[in-house]
Amino acid sequence: MKFAILFPGQGSQYVGMGRDLYEQDPFRRRFLEADTILSFPLTELMLSGKEEELRRTANAQPAIFLVSYLLWEHFSREVGRRPTLMAGHSLGEYTALAACGFFSFEDGMRIVRKRGAFMEEACPSGKGGMVALIDPVMELVEMEVQRKGALLAIANRNAPDQVVVSGEMEALKELISGLRGRGYRRAIFLNVSGPFHSPYMKPAAERLEEELRKIEPKRMEIPVVFNVDAEPFRDGEEVFEKLKRQLYSPVQWERSMRRMAEEGIELFIELGPKNVLSNLARKVLPHVETMNAERLVDVERIKEALK
């Protein structure tokens, strides 16, 4: 059976995530290593900090990266089977790149912390946000987004029944109000602190590119399907350009899932907090099997299923 590994993005964080990992000696050392790399008590914030502080982009991104990457290390060691493809939703793309060997765990921790800081600084707190529209009437949504000009952008095309709009907060509220009862069934503001995957992030993208160019890339051991074009990719400097564009471009998640299915993927395994991507996979591809692991015991369950 061909399977793919998926890594979640920002919004999946919660205080207490990764606690079972931290309680095991080998993983505890990795947590402390992450604190040292960042010169910041990330572990304390993750396990017992305030939700509001963890939600900050510069904190949430390295926290999710850490838990997801450690679950991958455990999975690859215990299961011993290599996936055909990998993909990650926004931030999760960096976890996929570290997992496939493109850059190191240390480089991954540093770059996602900086990425989060750049994204925070690109738009003042509270000025921008993101809203998921469930069962959208896409023609109406796209028309209203275009009418708002630079204030709004389609940020994530996640599934047939879910699109995410990003932008200036007042413009988002006007969008929700104007389309209520005719353009969507339900609107959910996301647990993020800015208007990501929109033109607001272009200044952050320029700063991020400078930091990415300092990393010495290696050949990917496993192809990664990228957010910006939904295509599997394995080599080359083009990766940095894709990561730069990803910050201000729509995440083509539905297309990515369908592209992986075209490559013969029959099982999607999500590694990281919560199960957002597993749920989306079932909506995009109802015929495929999905599993998710956010604890060590979940990896053992997957291991038995793959025997």
Rosetta blueprint (number, residue, H / E / L):
1 M L
2 K L
3 F E
4 A E
5 I E
6 L E
7 F E
8 P L
9 G L
10 Q L
11 G L
12 S L
13 Q L
14 Y L
15 V L
16 G L
17 M L
18 G L
19 R H
20 D H
21 L H
22 Y H
23 E L
24 Q L
25 D H
26 P H
27 F H
28 R H
29 R H
30 R H
31 F H
32 L H
33 E H
34 A H
35 D H
36 T H
37 I H
38 L H
39 S L
40 F L
41 P L
42 L H
43 T H
44 E H
45 L H
46 M H
47 L H
48 S H
49 G L
50 K L
51 E H
52 E H
53 E H
54 L H
55 R H
56 R L
57 T H
58 A H
59 N H
60 A H
61 Q H
62 P H
63 A H
64 I H
65 F H
66 L H
67 V H
68 S H
69 Y H
70 L H
71 L H
72 W H
73 E H
74 H H
75 F H
76 S H
77 R H
78 E H
79 V H
80 G L
81 R L
82 R L
83 P L
84 T L
85 L E
86 M E
87 A E
88 G E
89 H L
90 S L
91 L L
92 G H
93 E H
94 Y H
95 T H
96 A H
97 L H
98 A H
99 A H
100 C L
101 G L
102 F L
103 F L
104 S L
105 F H
106 E H
107 D H
108 G H
109 M H
110 R H
111 I H
112 V H
113 R H
114 K H
115 R H
116 G H
117 A H
118 F H
119 M H
120 E H
121 E H
122 A H
123 C L
124 P L
125 S L
126 G L
127 K L
128 G E
129 G E
130 M E
131 V E
132 A E
133 L E
134 I E
135 D L
136 P L
137 V L
138 M H
139 E H
140 L H
141 V H
142 E H
143 M H
144 E H
145 V H
146 Q H
147 R H
148 K L
149 G H
150 A H
151 L H
152 L E
153 A E
154 I E
155 A E
156 N E
157 R E
158 N E
159 A E
160 P L
161 D L
162 Q E
163 V E
164 V E
165 V E
166 S E
167 G E
168 E E
169 M H
170 E H
171 A H
172 L H
173 K H
174 E H
175 L H
176 I H
177 S H
178 G H
179 L H
180 R E
181 G L
182 R L
183 G L
184 Y E
185 R L
186 R E
187 A E
188 I E
189 F E
190 L L
191 N L
192 V L
193 S L
194 G L
195 P L
196 F L
197 H L
198 S L
199 P H
200 Y H
201 M H
202 K H
203 P H
204 A H
205 A H
206 E H
207 R H
208 L H
209 E H
210 E H
211 E H
212 L H
213 R L
214 K L
215 I L
216 E L
217 P L
218 K L
219 R L
220 M L
221 E L
222 I L
223 P L
224 V E
225 V E
226 F L
227 N L
228 V L
229 D L
230 A L
231 E L
232 P E
233 F E
234 R L
235 D L
236 G L
237 E L
238 E H
239 V H
240 F H
241 E H
242 K H
243 L H
244 K H
245 R H
246 Q H
247 L H
248 Y H
249 S L
250 P L
251 V E
252 Q L
253 W H
254 E H
255 R H
256 S H
257 M H
258 R H
259 R H
260 M H
261 A H
262 E H
263 E L
264 G L
265 I L
266 E L
267 L E
268 F E
269 I E
270 E E
271 L E
272 G L
273 P L
274 K L
275 N L
276 V H
277 L H
278 S H
279 N H
280 L H
281 A H
282 R H
283 K H
284 V H
285 L L
286 P L
287 H L
288 V L
289 E E
290 T E
291 M E
292 N E
293 A E
294 E L
295 R L
296 L H
297 V H
298 D H
299 V H
300 E H
301 R H
302 I H
303 K H
304 E H
305 A H
306 L L
307 K L
